[in-house]
């Protein structure tokens, strides 16, 4: 996707990637907002513009925007456009934290079913954190 005037980018949206296209847009925008790359009050592209940039239908973008608006992450003003809500960063971060909690709970349950002790699980978490830190170094 070409860089937007606000210098933010969504990852490529693909039907081959996991999740519905609109969910990929929702997740991408939540990441941009929670990271601070999209600040409160930032204008988002119109349905048509984002659909053209991402090569998806206008209906797909409309559905993504509607979900984000229901969650209070963005808001629309008739005739003015769509914007990041003042509380968008916090709400997006809360949503991402809830998703991470669910994933951790599933991982812990799977590890316990595999016979790992709590100590083993904590060791795996530490090792994984250290590895992801190493992966991010240039």
Secondary structure as UniProt FT lines:
FT   TURN            5..6
FT   TURN            15..16
FT   HELIX           21..34
FT   TURN            35..36
FT   TURN            40..41
FT   STRAND          43..44
FT   HELIX           47..54
FT   HELIX           58..70
FT   TURN            71..72
FT   STRAND          74..77
FT   TURN            78..80
FT   STRAND          81..84
FT   TURN            86..87
FT   HELIX           88..113
FT   TURN            114..115
FT   HELIX           118..136
//
